[in-house]
Amino acid sequence: MAYQFQFEALAPYAGQLAERLLHTLGYAASSIVLGMAIGVAGSLALVYGNKPLRGATRVYVEFFRNTPALVQLFLIYFGLPNLGIRLEAPVAGVVSLALYCGAYMVEVFRSGLMSVPRGLSEAGAALGLRPRQVLVHVLFVPALRNVFPSLASQMVLTLIGTSLISQIGVEDIFHAGSFIDSRTFRSFEVYVVICAMYFVTVQALRVLLGFVQRRLFGKEGR
């Protein structure tokens, strides 16, 4: 029997899908911002920190880069309450995504800092710049330019990874898809639409990041 597509069955849920898409974008943006903050702090610890700080940062990076993101999410949401730390599902989801994203961004920013010639920092110091000014204006800007494509890719992966947080009941777009599927029994149509929404959103993010790169670093990102 030929399958009869019935995408019209999803029409009553269009508003719900749009609302949950906005929620998803909010979770992704929060996770990316926190992940970038972790990445910057961690990269500075690896490059300029003392031995204990470098060791602790390396343990964090290796743990979150070498264990499944879903297991990390469950550990934070279901495991931490046993230690007296209870987080609401959306908070746990954002924290989990941020820690996972941050572990990769630590390496991205570290590679950027290592790519900047050492002579630039020496030149900045010779000009009388303070260490913080050298770090921000002489080292960090060229480092960011060098790694921006990798940074953009990690942002895209974090946006896609938001689908995991539906597993702890966070009402994102994937959670909405599961709900609609349970009401309409049109699994193929539901998840085709969900995939299409993710695809369009990711492409829009790529365009936005490309625009930001051109504005910050010029046409070639250099």
ABEGO torsion letter per residue (X at the ends): XBBBBBAAAAAAAAAAAAAAAAAAAAAAAAAAAAAAAAAAAAAAAAAABBAAAAAAAAAAAAAAAABBAAAAAAAAAAAAAAAGBBBBAAAAAAAAAAAAAAAAAAAAAAAAAAABBAAAAAAAAAAGBBAAAAAAAAAAAAAAAAAAAAAAAAAAAAAAAAAAAAAAGBBBAAAAAAAAAAAAGBAAAAAAAAAAAAAAAAAAAAAAAAAAAAAAAEAAGX
